[in-house]
Amino acid sequence: MTIPCVPRQLSPEETALAEFLLSVEFPGHDELRKQLKLAQVTGTCECGCGTILIRVNHANDKAVTTERVVVEAYGKGVDVLMFVRDGALSSIEIVDHGDARPLRYPKPEELSLWVPPPRSSGG
């Protein structure tokens, strides 16, 4: 569950992680990079994992993507997923496979990127 917060700029660690996730090409990549400059954190996960909710004010360039999870990253005991809703950045979810809280924020150099393939629209 997330806890709303007064909208704030992304921290340096959050920005570095978001920029890393956006360093690989996928549909909507360019628009999301532009949106990152306008992004604000509007909530955090109550468990201490580091997941953040993101709002992008005045996003004129909507990302054209059919995927909600546009890019993922994996490291030792941690997964990171970037979510998009209605063409705008909506969250960065951090999934920790351990019990430590608060979780040490993932560093880009400890992660490998993966772009999920587009889902088939069916027959």
Backbone bond lengths (Angstrom), bond angles and torsions (degrees), N, CA, C in turn:
res aa  C-N    CA-C-N  psi(-1)  N-CA   C-N-CA  omega(-1)  CA-C   N-CA-C  phi
1 M - - - 1.449 - - 1.525 108.93 -
2 T 1.319 115.54 141.78 1.462 118.87 -178.75 1.523 111.14 -100.72
3 I 1.298 114.07 150.97 1.454 122.61 178.42 1.526 107.57 -107.04
4 P 1.336 118.30 119.88 1.469 119.30 177.72 1.531 110.05 -62.11
5 C 1.318 115.73 150.39 1.460 120.52 176.06 1.524 108.40 -138.61
6 V 1.312 115.62 162.54 1.457 120.46 173.59 1.523 106.14 -60.99
7 P 1.332 118.71 129.03 1.465 119.95 -178.68 1.527 111.35 -51.67
8 R 1.328 114.85 133.83 1.467 121.36 -178.64 1.519 109.18 -141.67
9 Q 1.307 115.79 163.14 1.457 121.49 174.63 1.526 108.99 -68.44
10 L 1.306 116.85 154.97 1.452 120.17 174.03 1.520 109.05 -65.89
11 S 1.330 116.29 143.12 1.459 120.88 176.43 1.529 108.53 -69.49
12 P 1.327 118.16 166.02 1.467 119.84 176.72 1.538 112.36 -57.31
13 E 1.331 117.75 -38.50 1.466 120.89 179.27 1.525 111.09 -67.62
14 E 1.330 116.89 -41.83 1.468 121.24 178.38 1.526 110.79 -65.20
15 T 1.324 116.31 -41.64 1.462 120.96 178.74 1.525 110.75 -63.34
16 A 1.325 116.98 -45.17 1.471 120.72 -179.98 1.524 110.74 -60.83
17 L 1.323 117.40 -41.45 1.456 121.01 179.17 1.529 110.81 -66.72
18 A 1.329 117.50 -44.28 1.468 121.41 178.65 1.524 110.98 -62.84
19 E 1.311 117.20 -43.75 1.473 120.33 178.77 1.527 110.81 -63.23
20 F 1.322 116.88 -38.48 1.462 120.90 176.82 1.531 110.34 -62.60
21 L 1.326 117.01 -46.26 1.463 120.46 179.21 1.529 111.21 -60.99
22 L 1.314 116.40 -33.20 1.467 121.22 -178.61 1.529 112.85 -90.87
23 S 1.319 117.25 11.47 1.466 120.49 -179.16 1.529 112.81 -86.40
24 V 1.316 117.21 -4.14 1.457 122.37 179.56 1.532 108.85 -111.89
25 E 1.330 116.00 148.89 1.471 120.31 -178.25 1.528 111.47 -79.17
26 F 1.325 115.80 138.36 1.463 124.20 172.27 1.519 106.56 -163.64
27 P 1.339 118.06 163.78 1.470 119.57 179.83 1.531 111.56 -57.96
28 G 1.331 116.84 125.89 1.457 122.33 -179.91 1.517 114.33 93.72
29 H 1.322 117.21 -3.01 1.466 123.12 -177.30 1.527 113.25 -51.69
30 D 1.327 117.03 -50.21 1.472 120.50 -175.53 1.527 111.78 -62.58
31 E 1.323 116.62 -43.51 1.471 120.71 -179.61 1.530 111.05 -65.59
32 L 1.325 116.80 -39.96 1.462 119.89 179.96 1.524 111.63 -67.17
33 R 1.322 117.78 -34.86 1.472 120.25 176.15 1.531 110.09 -63.17
34 K 1.326 116.82 -40.10 1.467 120.10 176.98 1.525 110.42 -65.19
35 Q 1.325 116.41 -41.28 1.463 120.94 -179.19 1.528 111.77 -63.88
36 L 1.314 116.99 -33.87 1.463 120.23 -177.82 1.525 111.49 -56.68
37 K 1.317 117.10 -32.23 1.469 120.99 179.61 1.527 111.86 -67.07
38 L 1.343 117.03 -22.43 1.468 122.18 -179.14 1.531 112.64 -104.74
39 A 1.320 117.26 -1.65 1.459 122.04 -171.96 1.525 112.89 -71.45
40 Q 1.325 113.88 145.06 1.461 121.83 174.40 1.522 108.96 -132.59
41 V 1.320 115.71 145.61 1.461 121.69 174.56 1.525 107.58 -81.99
42 T 1.346 115.93 129.57 1.470 120.45 179.90 1.522 112.71 -118.18
43 G 1.328 116.64 -1.40 1.458 119.87 178.96 1.514 110.40 -172.14
44 T 1.335 114.92 157.92 1.459 121.61 177.69 1.521 108.53 -134.59
45 C 1.316 116.22 156.04 1.461 120.54 179.42 1.525 109.48 -73.70
46 E 1.311 115.07 136.70 1.460 119.65 -177.53 1.528 113.46 -70.91
47 C 1.336 118.39 -16.24 1.466 119.77 -175.54 1.523 113.09 -81.13
48 G 1.338 117.60 -12.65 1.456 120.37 179.53 1.515 114.05 91.38
49 C 1.346 117.24 13.86 1.475 120.43 -178.28 1.519 112.63 -76.45
50 G 1.332 118.66 -21.20 1.456 121.68 -179.52 1.511 114.54 103.13
51 T 1.347 117.84 -2.50 1.458 121.17 177.28 1.526 109.29 -59.15
52 I 1.358 115.54 138.53 1.465 120.12 178.65 1.525 110.73 -128.87
53 L 1.321 115.42 144.75 1.457 122.53 169.58 1.511 107.35 -92.01
54 I 1.325 116.26 141.67 1.459 121.16 -175.47 1.526 109.95 -125.62
55 R 1.313 115.13 138.96 1.463 121.30 171.81 1.516 107.03 -122.70
56 V 1.326 115.21 138.77 1.456 120.67 177.65 1.518 107.46 -115.93
57 N 1.330 116.24 109.45 1.454 120.83 177.41 1.521 110.25 -80.87
58 H 1.302 115.45 140.13 1.464 121.57 173.81 1.526 112.92 58.95
59 A 1.327 116.64 39.14 1.462 119.88 177.44 1.520 109.11 -79.91
60 N 1.322 116.02 101.53 1.459 120.86 179.26 1.519 111.45 -78.59
61 D 1.320 116.79 -31.15 1.450 121.57 -178.60 1.526 109.31 -98.23
62 K 1.315 116.24 103.31 1.455 121.21 177.02 1.527 108.79 -84.41
63 A 1.322 115.97 139.14 1.460 120.30 176.50 1.522 109.00 -75.55
64 V 1.309 115.60 132.96 1.452 120.17 177.00 1.525 107.06 -94.00
65 T 1.321 115.17 102.51 1.459 121.38 179.25 1.514 108.64 -150.66
66 T 1.307 116.08 146.67 1.457 120.51 176.22 1.513 111.37 -97.05
67 E 1.324 116.42 -6.08 1.463 121.35 -177.02 1.524 110.81 -96.13
68 R 1.327 116.58 139.95 1.469 120.08 173.64 1.524 110.37 -80.43
69 V 1.332 117.03 -38.33 1.463 121.65 175.09 1.518 105.99 -100.55
70 V 1.343 115.64 109.24 1.469 119.47 -173.79 1.522 113.54 -92.41
71 V 1.327 116.78 -24.44 1.464 120.55 179.60 1.521 108.01 -157.00
72 E 1.334 114.61 149.06 1.461 121.06 179.51 1.517 108.94 -133.03
73 A 1.325 115.13 159.52 1.462 120.84 174.70 1.524 107.65 -139.12
74 Y 1.325 114.84 147.06 1.458 120.71 -177.96 1.507 110.44 -130.34
75 G 1.322 114.81 141.42 1.455 121.57 175.50 1.511 108.56 -141.76
76 K 1.303 116.87 -172.28 1.459 121.41 -179.49 1.533 109.67 -68.31
77 G 1.324 116.21 105.87 1.456 121.67 176.76 1.513 115.73 77.74
78 V 1.347 117.96 11.50 1.468 120.04 -177.93 1.533 110.51 -145.77
79 D 1.320 115.18 142.29 1.462 122.90 172.96 1.521 107.56 -122.76
80 V 1.338 116.99 146.65 1.460 122.42 178.53 1.524 107.41 -130.29
81 L 1.327 116.64 129.69 1.457 121.59 -178.43 1.523 109.76 -126.09
82 M 1.332 116.87 135.40 1.463 121.41 175.83 1.528 108.23 -104.10
83 F 1.334 115.68 123.88 1.458 121.99 -178.43 1.525 111.06 -105.18
84 V 1.334 114.84 145.50 1.462 123.13 176.63 1.521 107.41 -126.57
85 R 1.335 116.29 137.71 1.460 121.23 176.31 1.519 108.15 -132.44
86 D 1.315 116.27 129.05 1.469 122.25 179.64 1.526 112.07 52.26
87 G 1.331 116.07 38.92 1.454 120.74 176.11 1.514 115.75 80.65
88 A 1.338 117.33 6.28 1.471 120.50 -178.34 1.529 110.85 -126.76
89 L 1.324 115.94 147.93 1.462 120.29 173.29 1.521 109.00 -52.71
90 S 1.339 117.07 134.80 1.467 118.56 179.94 1.524 113.26 -125.76
91 S 1.348 118.11 -29.32 1.463 118.71 177.68 1.521 111.35 -169.54
92 I 1.312 113.63 160.25 1.457 122.01 168.06 1.520 105.03 -122.15
93 E 1.319 115.21 115.60 1.462 120.70 -177.63 1.516 109.64 -101.14
94 I 1.318 115.51 133.17 1.457 121.59 178.07 1.519 107.24 -113.97
95 V 1.333 115.23 121.08 1.456 121.78 -179.68 1.519 107.32 -110.12
96 D 1.328 115.53 114.72 1.451 121.44 -179.31 1.521 108.44 -102.95
97 H 1.317 116.05 136.52 1.465 120.66 -178.62 1.523 111.39 -99.06
98 G 1.328 116.99 19.17 1.461 122.27 178.10 1.513 110.09 -124.42
99 D 1.319 116.14 -168.72 1.457 121.25 -176.76 1.521 114.18 -111.65
100 A 1.316 118.54 -6.03 1.469 121.06 -175.17 1.525 110.76 -67.38
101 R 1.325 117.02 132.37 1.460 123.34 175.71 1.520 107.93 -143.40
102 P 1.322 119.33 139.56 1.454 123.19 -6.86 1.516 110.55 -68.01
103 L 1.313 115.16 149.63 1.453 122.72 -178.73 1.528 110.20 -73.96
104 R 1.321 116.40 138.15 1.468 119.99 172.82 1.523 107.10 -65.36
105 Y 1.322 117.10 130.12 1.458 120.98 -174.69 1.526 109.99 -64.76
106 P 1.342 117.65 132.41 1.467 120.20 -178.45 1.526 112.00 -61.92
107 K 1.316 115.61 139.02 1.463 121.43 177.75 1.525 108.50 -101.75
108 P 1.334 117.24 137.33 1.465 120.32 -178.16 1.529 114.24 -51.00
109 E 1.316 117.06 -39.62 1.465 119.54 -176.71 1.529 112.76 -68.14
110 E 1.318 117.82 -11.00 1.464 122.08 178.13 1.531 112.42 -97.83
111 L 1.337 117.07 3.78 1.460 121.64 -172.98 1.521 112.31 -121.11
112 S 1.331 114.84 154.76 1.469 122.77 172.44 1.518 107.79 -117.18
113 L 1.337 116.24 136.54 1.465 121.80 -177.84 1.520 111.83 -86.82
114 W 1.336 114.97 150.44 1.460 121.78 174.55 1.520 108.40 -148.71
115 V 1.331 117.13 130.57 1.460 122.40 175.97 1.524 107.36 -102.56
116 P 1.344 117.46 117.82 1.463 119.27 178.22 1.524 110.93 -62.31
117 P 1.334 117.47 139.04 1.472 118.78 177.15 1.523 110.00 -69.02
118 P 1.326 116.90 150.42 1.464 119.25 178.54 1.529 110.63 -59.51
119 R 1.324 114.77 140.51 1.456 119.34 176.92 1.511 109.83 -72.31
120 S 1.305 115.77 146.35 1.462 120.99 175.75 1.519 108.36 -70.65
121 S 1.313 116.02 140.97 1.464 119.95 179.96 1.523 111.12 -84.40
122 G 1.296 116.75 2.40 1.467 120.12 179.42 1.514 110.27 85.51
123 G 1.297 115.66 169.82 1.401 122.67 -168.53 1.419 121.34 -72.19
